């Protein structure tokens, strides 16, 4: 599938995809698109694993310029990435507590959305 066609299908009917396995460049394009579909880069965690290493980060580096000088930040994606990292390290309890806390804040709608 061509990446631009994949993007169109992902926007129009995202539930047709269970798993996407892509090379780095195309994966980066799809990551950013998918982040936009779920409220933006500030809420999407990313996990990249190989045999020896694992990296946990935000899908896209959102500059969030509205936060400059206001002592606020968007930590949702970082906290969800931490939860994934804890699960990867077999710390299930801590992973569940972290993810549960984030979900609780979102559910109560106390998270500031921009």
N, C-alpha and C positions, 0 to 999 in steps of 0.2 A: 504494500500500500504506500502511496506517495504521501509524504508528511503533510502537505497542505490539504489533501483529501481527508487524511486522518483527523486533522484539526476540525474540519467542517463536520465530519461525522460525530466527533466527540462533543461538539457544541449541540448539534441537532438531536442526537440519540446516544447519550453517554452510557446508558445501561446495556448497550450491545457489547461492551468491552468488559471482560473479567480481568485480564492481565495484559499489559503491553510490555514487550521486551524490545528495547530500542538501543541503538548505538548512542554514544554520548551526545552528539550534536542534536539529533532528533529527540532524544530523551529530554534534553534541556528545553527545547521548544515546547514539547508536550507538557512537561512539568509546569512551565509558566502558564500555559493555557489552562491546565487543570486547576492551578492555584486560583486563577481568576474565576473559575466556575464555582469555587467553594468559599467565596467571600474575600479572596485576595491572598497575597503572599504572606500576610501577617498571621494566617491561621494554618498554613500547610507545612507539615513537617516532611523531612526527606531522610531516607536511609539508603546508604550505598554500601554494600558488603562484598568483600572478596574472600578468598580462602584465609588470608592472613590479617586483613584490616577491615575496619568498619568506620564509616563517617556518618555522623548525624548532624543535620543542619536544617535551616529554613529552605524551602524550595527556591525562592527568589529573594534576593537581597533588596527588600523594600526600604528606600531611604527614609520614609515617614517624616518628611520635612516639617509637618505640622507640630511635631514634638519638640523641636529645637527650642531650648530655653524654658521649657514648661515642666521639666522633671517628670515626664511621663514616657511610656514606651509601649510597644506591642510585643508582649512576651509569649503569646499563645503558641506560635509555631516553635519557639525555642523550648518551651515547657513540654510540648508534645514530642519534640525530638529527644528531649531528656528521658521521657517515658519510654520511647522506643529503645534508647541506649540501655536503660536499666533492664528492660526485658531481654535484650541481647546478652546482657551480663548475667542472666538468670536470677535477677532480683525482681521476681514477679510481684511481690507485695508492694514494694516501693514504686514499681511501674504503675500498678493499678491505682495506688493512692495519688500519684502525680496526675495521671490521665483523668481520674475521677474528680479531682479538685478543679481541673480546667473545665471539664464538662459541666460541673455543678455551677460554676460562675457563668458559663455561657447560657445554661438553662434558666438561671435566675435573671438573666439579661442585665447583669451588672457590668458586663464588658463594654467598654467604650468602643463604638464602631466608627470608622472614618470612611 
